Amino acid sequence: MVSIKDIAAACGVSIATVSKALNDHKDVSETTKLTVQETAKKMGYFPNSQARALKTNRTYNIGVLFSEQTNSGLTQNYFASVLDSFKKEVESAGYDITFISGNIGERKMTPYEHCMYRNVDGVLIVSVDDFVDKGTVELMKSNIPMVSIDHISENHLSVVSDNEAGMRQLVEYIAGKGHTKIAYIYGDSSDVTSIRLRTFKETLVRLNIKIRSEFLLQGRYHDTKCTELLVKQVLSCSDRPTCIILPDDFAAIGAINALEELGLSVPEDISIAGYDGIVLSQVLRPKLTTIRQDTERLGAEAAKRLIALINKEITNDSAPVSVKGSLLEGASVKNLNR
């Protein structure tokens, strides 16, 4: 393995000069920097992360605590997109990522213990199902720099999708098409679900549209089978809805399946709308009316804030960053005004 000492000998300079040149210090001339850096590259030098950690008191390693109730993991389009954006941003700043879990081989650990074991510089918490879980609470109360996505807490910084604005825009669009009998199949209990459900009801009241309890059913995110059953249930009402909002775009596939089994078509017989704006939603026929969440900015903002927190450029009491989405009109909501 090539060492700094080897590079110093090859360049005819001191070990200290090589170290400064590789770390881009200002007290080394540009000519010397270029010579040292090119020599290091030709010799196949790679910096030792352990040595750098001892020198800087940092590991340049960020932990990611990720979980979601459907156990879809990184195959779930929305979270995969958020984490991909986060990964690109932290890697461009020189950080590696470690996924935090409760198991290291046969050894059981809490999330906090795993973070300490890996000596991470900071943690991203995304889609943790239960923020009152003992292990999660222990981590959140620690002094490790931390940012969460879609969960606001006094203990750490947050980056959130503006679900209130998104749901309000979606309901207003559907109502603007002449729909007054709107059903909403919402997802698992969470902060996001609570905000969307509350906003759905508030928007109906503001638009003088009746809230009907039989049109409000709790389902599960990304669960097509569950959605199929609930769509059939809500359509069994004597005065059925003209439009159904689903918890997410993937669940909308379950709605389409249920409608086909009942011999109904979208949007001629029943209109549907989703949420998230995943790529799949725009290749369905008809294209799905949905709210596109800005996953790229969500991940990037979380990364920037976490790095700023690690560098002590901001503090934990900084205001949450709210990221707005946008309406994709699609063609799955029928215009009843015509």
C-alpha positions in Angstrom: 0.0 0.0 0.0 1.4 3.4 -1.0 1.9 5.8 1.9 2.4 9.5 2.2 6.1 8.8 3.0 6.4 7.1 -0.4 4.9 10.1 -2.2 7.2 12.4 -0.3 10.2 10.4 -1.4 9.0 10.4 -5.0 8.4 14.1 -5.1 11.5 15.1 -3.0 9.4 17.0 -0.4 8.6 16.5 3.2 5.8 14.3 4.5 4.2 17.4 6.0 4.2 19.1 2.6 2.5 16.0 1.0 -0.1 16.0 3.7 -0.9 19.7 3.1 -0.9 19.3 -0.6 -3.3 16.4 -0.5 -5.6 18.3 1.8 -5.4 21.5 -0.4 -3.8 23.7 2.2 -3.2 27.3 1.2 0.4 27.4 2.5 1.6 25.1 -0.3 2.2 26.4 -3.8 -0.1 25.4 -6.6 2.8 23.9 -8.5 3.7 21.7 -5.6 0.1 20.7 -5.0 -0.3 19.6 -8.6 3.0 17.6 -8.5 2.1 15.9 -5.3 -1.5 15.1 -6.3 -0.6 13.8 -9.8 2.2 11.6 -8.2 -0.2 10.3 -5.6 -2.7 9.4 -8.4 -0.1 7.6 -10.5 1.2 5.7 -7.5 -2.3 4.5 -6.6 -2.5 6.3 -3.3 -5.7 6.2 -1.3 -6.1 8.0 2.0 -6.6 5.9 5.1 -10.0 6.6 6.6 -8.9 5.5 10.1 -5.9 7.8 10.0 -8.1 10.7 8.8 -10.6 10.0 11.6 -7.9 10.2 14.2 -6.6 13.4 12.7 -10.0 15.2 12.1 -12.1 13.5 14.8 -14.5 12.5 12.1 -15.3 9.3 10.3 -17.0 10.9 7.3 -19.7 8.2 7.7 -23.4 9.0 7.9 -25.9 6.6 9.3 -29.4 6.1 7.7 -32.2 4.7 9.8 -34.8 3.6 7.3 -37.9 1.5 7.7 -41.5 1.4 6.4 -44.5 -0.6 7.3 -44.9 -2.5 4.0 -41.4 -3.9 4.2 -40.9 -3.0 0.5 -37.5 -1.5 1.4 -35.6 0.3 -1.3 -37.8 -1.2 -4.0 -40.4 1.4 -2.9 -40.1 4.1 -5.5 -40.7 7.2 -3.3 -38.2 6.4 -0.6 -35.7 5.0 -3.1 -35.8 8.3 -4.9 -35.4 10.3 -1.7 -32.5 8.2 -0.5 -30.8 8.3 -3.9 -30.8 12.1 -3.9 -29.5 12.1 -0.3 -26.7 9.6 -1.2 -25.5 11.7 -4.2 -25.4 14.8 -2.1 -23.4 13.4 0.9 -21.1 11.4 -1.4 -20.2 14.6 -3.3 -19.2 16.1 0.1 -16.9 13.1 0.9 -19.2 11.0 3.1 -20.0 7.3 3.1 -23.4 5.8 4.2 -24.1 3.1 6.7 -27.6 1.7 7.0 -28.5 1.4 10.7 -30.1 -1.8 11.9 -30.6 -3.8 15.1 -28.5 -6.7 14.0 -24.7 -6.9 13.5 -24.2 -10.6 12.7 -25.8 -12.4 15.7 -25.3 -9.4 18.0 -28.4 -7.4 18.9 -28.0 -3.6 19.0 -30.3 -0.6 19.4 -30.1 2.0 16.6 -28.1 4.3 19.0 -25.7 1.5 19.8 -25.2 0.7 16.1 -24.5 4.4 15.5 -21.9 4.4 18.3 -20.4 1.1 17.0 -19.9 2.6 13.6 -19.0 6.0 15.0 -21.1 7.9 12.5 -20.9 11.7 12.3 -24.6 12.1 11.8 -27.9 10.3 11.1 -30.7 10.5 8.7 -34.1 9.2 9.9 -36.5 8.4 7.2 -39.9 6.7 7.4 -39.6 5.2 10.8 -43.0 3.8 11.5 -43.1 4.4 15.2 -41.4 7.5 16.7 -42.3 6.4 20.2 -40.4 3.1 19.8 -37.9 2.8 22.7 -34.9 2.4 20.4 -35.8 5.3 18.1 -36.5 7.6 21.1 -33.1 6.7 22.6 -31.4 7.7 19.3 -33.4 10.9 19.0 -32.4 12.0 22.5 -28.7 11.4 21.8 -26.2 14.2 20.9 -25.6 12.7 17.4 -26.3 15.3 14.6 -29.6 14.2 13.1 -32.2 15.1 10.4 -35.5 13.4 9.8 -37.7 13.4 6.7 -41.5 13.9 7.2 -41.4 14.0 11.0 -41.1 17.2 13.0 -39.5 16.9 16.5 -38.0 19.3 19.0 -34.9 17.1 19.2 -33.7 17.3 15.7 -33.9 19.1 12.3 -36.6 18.1 9.8 -37.2 18.2 6.1 -40.8 17.7 5.2 -42.9 17.4 2.1 -45.7 20.0 2.1 -48.5 17.4 2.4 -51.0 20.1 3.5 -50.6 22.1 0.3 -50.5 19.0 -1.8 -53.7 17.5 -0.5 -55.5 20.9 -0.6 -54.4 21.4 -4.3 -55.6 17.9 -5.2 -59.0 18.2 -3.6 -59.5 21.7 -5.1 -58.7 20.3 -8.5 -61.1 17.4 -8.2 -63.9 19.7 -6.9 -63.2 22.1 -9.7 -64.0 19.2 -12.1 -67.5 19.2 -10.6 -67.1 16.3 -8.1 -68.9 16.7 -4.7 -68.9 13.0 -3.7 -65.3 12.4 -3.0 -64.0 9.4 -1.1 -60.5 9.1 0.5 -58.8 5.8 1.3 -55.9 7.0 3.5 -52.8 5.2 4.7 -51.3 3.8 7.9 -51.3 6.0 11.0 -48.4 8.5 10.8 -47.7 12.2 10.8 -48.1 12.3 7.0 -51.5 10.5 7.1 -52.8 12.8 9.8 -51.9 16.0 7.9 -53.4 14.7 4.7 -56.6 13.5 6.3 -57.1 16.7 8.3 -56.5 18.8 5.2 -58.8 16.7 3.1 -61.6 17.4 5.6 -60.8 21.1 6.0 -60.8 21.6 2.2 -64.2 19.9 1.8 -65.7 22.1 4.5 -64.2 25.2 2.9 -65.7 24.2 -0.5 -69.1 23.5 1.1 -68.8 19.8 0.2 -70.3 17.3 2.7 -67.9 15.0 4.6 -69.3 11.5 4.6 -67.9 9.0 7.1 -68.6 6.1 4.7 -66.3 7.7 2.2 -63.4 7.7 4.6 -61.6 4.4 5.0 -58.2 3.6 6.4 -56.0 1.4 4.2 -52.3 0.8 3.9 -49.7 2.5 1.8 -48.4 0.6 -1.3 -50.9 -2.3 -0.6 -52.8 -3.0 -3.8 -54.8 -6.0 -2.3 -56.0 -3.9 0.7 -56.9 -1.1 -1.7 -58.9 -3.4 -3.9 -61.1 -4.5 -1.0 -61.7 -1.0 0.3 -62.6 0.4 -3.2 -65.2 -2.4 -3.5 -66.4 -1.5 0.0 -66.8 2.2 -0.7 -68.5 1.5 -4.1 -71.1 -0.7 -2.3 -72.6 2.5 -0.8 -76.1 3.2 -2.1 -75.0 6.6 -3.2 -71.4 5.9 -4.3 -68.6 8.4 -4.8 -67.7 9.8 -8.2 -64.0 10.1 -7.3 -61.7 8.2 -5.0 -58.4 9.5 -3.7 -55.9 6.8 -2.9 -53.1 6.9 -0.3 -50.4 6.7 -3.0 -49.8 6.0 -6.7 -49.0 2.3 -6.3 -52.2 1.8 -4.3 -54.1 3.3 -7.2 -53.2 0.2 -9.2 -55.3 -1.7 -6.7 -58.1 0.7 -7.3 -57.9 0.2 -11.1 -57.9 -3.6 -10.6 -61.0 -3.4 -8.4 -62.9 -1.2 -10.9 -62.0 -3.6 -13.8 -63.4 -6.5 -11.8 -66.6 -4.6 -11.2 -66.8 -3.8 -14.9 -66.2 -0.1 -14.4 -63.7 2.1 -16.2 -61.5 5.1 -15.3 -62.5 7.9 -15.5 -65.8 7.3 -17.4 -67.5 5.5 -14.5 -65.3 6.4 -11.5 -62.5 8.9 -11.2 -59.4 8.2 -9.2 -56.4 10.2 -8.0 -53.1 9.1 -6.3 -50.3 10.8 -4.4 -46.5 10.8 -4.9 -46.1 11.3 -8.7 -43.9 8.2 -9.3 -42.8 7.4 -12.9 -45.3 4.5 -13.0 -48.2 6.9 -12.5 -47.6 8.6 -15.8 -47.3 5.4 -17.9 -50.6 4.1 -16.7 -53.5 4.4 -19.1 -55.2 6.8 -18.4 -52.3 8.8 -16.8 -52.9 9.1 -13.1 -54.0 12.5 -11.6 -51.6 12.8 -8.7 -49.4 15.1 -6.6 -45.8 14.8 -7.5 -43.5 15.0 -4.4 -40.1 16.6 -5.1 -38.1 13.6 -3.9 -34.9 15.0 -5.4 -35.1 18.2 -3.4 -36.2 16.3 -0.2 -33.1 14.1 -0.2 -30.7 16.9 -1.2 -32.1 19.3 1.5 -31.8 16.6 4.1 -28.2 16.0 3.1 -27.3 19.7 3.1 -28.8 20.3 6.5 -27.2 17.3 8.1 -23.8 18.2 6.8 -24.3 21.8 8.0 -25.3 20.5 11.4 -22.2 18.2 11.5 -20.1 21.3 10.6 -21.9 23.3 13.4 -23.1 25.8 10.8 -26.7 25.5 12.0 -28.3 24.3 15.2 -31.1 21.8 16.1 -33.6 24.6 16.7 -33.5 25.7 13.0 -36.9 25.7 11.4 -38.0 22.7 9.3 -37.6 22.9 5.6 -40.9 22.4 3.8 -40.7 21.2 0.2 -43.7 21.8 -2.1 -44.9 19.3 -4.6 -46.8 19.9 -7.8 -50.1 18.7 -9.4 -49.9 16.2 -12.3 -53.3 16.5 -13.9 -53.2 13.2 -15.8 -56.5 12.0 -17.2 -58.0 9.9 -14.5 -60.4 12.5 -13.1 -63.5 13.1 -15.3 -64.8 16.6 -15.9 -68.4 16.5 -14.6 -68.9 20.2 -15.6 -69.3 19.4 -19.2 
